[in-house]
Amino acid sequence: MYSDKVIDHFQNPRNVGEIEDASGVGTVGNAKCGDMMRLYLKINEEQVIIDCKFKTYGCGAAVASSSMATEMIKGKTVAEAMKLTNKAVMEALDGLPPEKEHCSLLAEETLHAALWDYAEKHGIKIQGLVRPVQDIEDRMVRELED
């Protein structure tokens, strides 16, 4: 059912915690299943993500997706991090069961929420960044309608 990578990132999650003086913080949930992720980013003057931490309340796939996403963006520029997709997170985890794919979407949307917070705090625009959703169900419905 779950790949070895999903199990590893669930049992040994990377980058768990908070960053007190975070450059940006984002929180996104999923009312349908109850998952919630909060992501903390520390971004330097060159717009490089020098640290990131997360707290996720949810199933193993949500924790694993959060852990993998932080590993994928740490050390990247904001522009590079913007390219992270839920599909890339799923691929890095060697897949998720279809009924758990929304967990990778939670990681992507929470990253966008944290980057949105960072951009607002610093009065900057990030190319391609749109106001993030608070509940990933909103995005899933929007994609079905398109």
C-alpha positions in Angstrom: 0.0 0.0 0.0 2.7 2.5 1.0 6.2 2.7 -0.4 9.3 2.4 1.7 9.9 6.1 1.3 6.4 7.0 2.6 6.9 4.7 5.6 10.4 6.2 6.3 9.2 9.8 6.2 6.2 9.0 8.4 8.2 7.1 11.0 11.3 9.4 10.8 9.9 12.8 9.6 12.5 15.4 8.7 12.3 19.1 9.7 9.6 18.8 12.3 9.0 21.8 14.6 8.7 25.5 14.5 10.9 28.5 13.5 10.4 31.3 16.0 11.5 34.1 13.8 10.2 32.6 10.5 10.2 34.7 7.4 6.9 33.2 6.4 4.3 30.9 7.9 1.5 29.1 6.1 -1.4 26.9 7.4 -3.7 24.9 5.2 -6.1 22.2 6.1 -8.6 19.7 4.7 -11.9 19.9 6.4 -13.1 16.6 4.8 -10.4 14.4 6.4 -9.2 16.6 9.2 -5.5 17.0 8.0 -3.8 20.3 8.8 -0.2 21.4 8.0 1.7 24.5 9.2 4.9 25.3 7.4 7.6 27.7 8.7 10.2 29.2 6.3 13.4 31.0 7.0 14.5 32.9 3.9 17.7 34.9 3.6 18.4 38.2 1.7 19.1 36.2 -1.5 15.7 34.6 -1.3 17.1 31.2 -0.5 15.1 29.0 1.9 17.8 28.3 4.5 15.5 26.4 6.9 12.0 25.1 7.0 10.0 23.2 9.6 6.6 21.8 9.7 3.9 20.6 12.0 1.3 18.3 10.5 -1.8 16.8 12.2 -3.1 14.0 10.1 -2.5 10.6 8.6 0.8 9.0 7.7 0.6 10.1 4.1 0.1 13.8 5.2 3.2 13.6 7.5 5.3 11.9 4.9 4.3 14.5 2.2 5.1 17.3 4.6 8.5 15.8 5.4 9.4 15.2 1.8 8.3 18.6 0.7 10.6 20.3 3.3 13.5 18.2 2.1 12.8 19.2 -1.5 12.7 23.0 -0.8 15.5 23.4 1.7 18.4 25.2 0.1 16.3 26.3 -2.9 15.5 29.8 -4.0 12.0 31.1 -3.6 11.6 30.8 -7.4 12.8 27.2 -7.4 10.5 26.3 -4.5 7.6 27.8 -6.4 8.0 25.0 -9.0 7.3 22.3 -6.4 4.1 20.4 -7.3 2.1 17.8 -5.5 3.0 15.4 -8.3 6.7 16.0 -7.6 6.2 15.2 -3.9 4.3 12.0 -4.8 7.0 11.0 -7.2 9.7 11.6 -4.6 7.8 9.4 -2.2 7.5 6.7 -4.9 3.7 7.3 -5.1 0.7 7.5 -2.9 -2.5 5.6 -3.0 -5.2 7.5 -5.0 -7.2 8.1 -1.9 -4.2 9.8 -0.3 -3.1 12.0 -3.2 -4.7 15.0 -1.5 -2.0 14.8 1.2 0.6 15.9 -1.4 -1.7 18.8 -2.4 -1.8 19.9 1.2 2.1 20.2 1.2 2.0 22.2 -2.1 -0.7 24.6 -0.9 0.9 25.1 2.5 4.2 26.1 0.8 2.3 28.6 -1.3 0.6 29.9 1.9 4.0 30.4 3.6 5.4 32.1 0.6 2.4 34.4 0.4 2.9 35.3 4.1 6.6 36.0 3.3 5.8 38.1 0.3 3.2 40.2 2.3 5.6 40.7 5.2 8.4 41.9 2.8 6.2 43.9 0.4 7.3 41.8 -2.6 5.7 39.9 -5.4 6.6 36.3 -6.2 6.1 35.4 -9.8 3.3 32.8 -10.3 2.1 33.0 -6.7 -1.6 33.4 -6.2 -3.5 33.7 -3.0 -3.5 30.3 -1.5 -6.5 28.3 -0.4 -7.2 27.7 3.3 -8.8 24.3 2.6 -7.5 22.1 -0.1 -11.1 21.0 -0.8 -11.6 24.4 -2.4 -8.7 23.8 -4.9 -9.9 20.2 -5.6 -13.4 21.5 -6.4 -12.0 24.3 -8.5 -9.9 21.9 -10.6 -12.9 19.6 -11.2 -14.9 22.6 -12.4 -12.2 23.7 -14.9 
